[in-house]
């Protein structure tokens, strides 16, 4: 496998891709899902969950509003991150991205990874990203370069809040030397 592209790609243990759902303050299901990556998706759901202030009592884990809908098997971290971003690009190109501040209403973190799609649609994006990774022989740089090219080919600007793009650009530069 090629040199790690992402921060901690060689040191963080295998991770799982996940789909998270959320409830609003009134307990209604949000019509959006988060496509992401974590060693432990349940812990990540707790981390991104909005901590609603309830007068007179502290927030309890059982009151969290973000939950895991689906998770993949554990995958080598750098590859998992490449697949995560490919899935996000597929969702972005096909369905668009939520405005940056909108997810702030129900999520305290990872707000750039929420899409106004159904869980089955997110699952299809992840499945297609795994297929593309296999087609590219699990080469993370080739996969993420393809993701950037796919956005460009479909006339989608690179989202400014996707920090992973700079890691791909750095890796592309390193391979040119």
C-alpha positions in Angstrom: 0.0 0.0 0.0 1.2 3.5 -0.8 2.4 6.1 1.7 -0.2 7.3 4.1 -2.0 10.4 2.9 -4.1 11.4 5.9 -3.1 12.6 9.3 -2.5 9.6 11.5 -3.1 7.2 8.6 -0.3 4.9 9.7 -0.8 5.2 13.4 -4.6 5.1 14.0 -6.0 1.6 14.1 -8.5 0.3 11.6 -11.7 2.3 11.3 -15.3 1.9 10.1 -17.3 4.0 7.7 -20.7 4.9 9.1 -24.0 6.5 8.4 -25.4 8.6 11.3 -29.0 9.9 11.6 -30.2 12.7 14.0 -33.3 13.9 15.8 -34.1 17.6 16.2 -34.8 19.3 19.6 -38.4 18.0 19.4 -37.4 14.4 18.7 -38.3 14.5 15.0 -36.1 12.6 12.5 -33.9 15.0 10.5 -34.1 14.4 6.8 -30.3 14.2 6.4 -27.5 11.7 7.2 -23.8 12.0 8.0 -21.3 9.9 6.1 -18.2 9.5 8.2 -15.4 7.4 9.7 -14.4 6.4 13.2 -12.8 3.6 15.1 -16.0 3.4 17.1 -19.0 4.8 15.4 -21.1 4.8 18.6 -18.6 7.0 20.3 -18.5 9.3 17.3 -22.3 9.6 17.4 -22.0 10.7 21.0 -19.3 13.2 20.1 -21.3 14.9 17.3 -24.6 14.8 19.1 -26.0 18.2 20.0 -25.9 18.7 23.7 -29.3 20.4 24.2 -29.5 22.3 27.4 -32.3 21.0 29.6 -32.9 23.5 32.5 -32.1 22.0 35.9 -30.3 18.8 34.7 -27.1 17.7 33.1 -27.0 16.1 29.6 -27.0 12.3 29.7 -25.6 10.0 27.0 -29.1 8.4 26.7 -30.4 11.8 25.6 -28.1 12.2 22.6 -29.8 13.0 19.4 -27.4 11.4 16.9 -27.4 7.7 16.3 -25.6 5.1 14.2 -27.8 3.8 11.3 -25.1 1.6 9.6 -21.4 0.8 9.9 -19.0 -1.1 7.7 -16.4 -3.6 8.7 -13.1 -2.3 10.0 -10.7 -1.2 7.3 -7.1 0.1 7.3 -7.4 3.7 8.4 -5.9 5.5 5.4 -8.0 3.4 3.0 -11.1 3.9 5.1 -10.6 7.7 4.9 -10.1 7.6 1.2 -13.3 5.5 0.8 -15.2 7.9 3.1 -14.2 10.9 1.0 -15.1 9.1 -2.2 -18.6 8.3 -0.8 -19.0 12.0 0.3 -18.0 13.2 -3.2 -20.5 10.8 -4.8 -23.2 12.2 -2.5 -22.1 15.8 -3.1 -22.2 15.4 -6.9 -25.5 13.5 -7.0 -27.5 15.3 -4.3 -25.5 18.4 -3.3 -24.3 19.5 0.1 -26.2 21.0 3.0 -25.3 24.7 3.7 -22.5 24.8 6.3 -24.6 26.2 9.1 -27.7 24.0 8.7 -26.3 20.9 10.5 -25.2 23.1 13.4 -28.9 22.9 14.5 -28.5 19.2 15.3 -24.8 18.4 15.4 -21.9 19.9 17.3 -19.2 18.4 15.1 -18.5 17.0 11.6 -21.0 19.5 10.0 -19.4 19.3 6.6 -20.3 15.6 6.2 -24.1 15.8 6.4 -26.2 15.3 3.2 -29.9 15.7 2.6 -30.3 12.0 1.6 -31.9 8.9 2.9 -29.8 6.2 4.7 -30.3 3.8 1.7 -28.9 6.5 -0.6 -25.9 7.0 1.7 -25.4 3.3 1.8 -25.2 3.2 -2.0 -22.6 6.0 -2.0 -20.5 4.0 0.4 -20.9 0.8 -1.6 -19.9 2.6 -4.8 -16.9 4.1 -3.1 -15.8 0.6 -1.9 -16.2 -0.7 -5.5 -14.1 2.2 -6.9 -11.4 1.5 -4.3 -11.3 -2.1 -5.4 -11.2 -1.1 -9.1 -8.2 1.1 -8.3 -6.5 -1.7 -6.4 -7.0 0.0 -3.0 -4.6 2.8 -3.9 -5.7 5.6 -1.6 -4.0 8.4 -3.6 -5.5 7.1 -6.9 -8.9 6.9 -5.2 -8.8 10.4 -3.7 -7.4 11.9 -6.9 -10.3 10.2 -8.7 -12.6 11.9 -6.2 -11.2 15.3 -7.0 -11.3 14.7 -10.7 -14.9 13.4 -10.4 -16.0 16.7 -8.8 -14.3 18.7 -11.5 -15.7 16.6 -14.3 -19.2 17.2 -12.8 -18.7 20.9 -12.5 -18.8 20.9 -8.7 -16.5 23.3 -6.9 -14.3 21.8 -4.1 -16.0 22.6 -0.8 -13.9 25.0 1.3 -14.8 23.1 4.5 -13.4 19.7 3.3 -9.9 19.9 4.8 -9.0 16.4 3.5 -8.4 17.9 0.0 -5.2 19.6 1.1 -3.8 16.3 2.3 -4.5 14.8 -1.2 -2.8 17.8 -2.9 0.2 17.4 -0.6 0.5 13.7 -1.4 0.2 14.4 -5.1 3.1 16.9 -4.8 5.2 14.3 -2.9 4.8 11.7 -5.6 5.9 14.2 -8.3 9.3 14.7 -6.6 
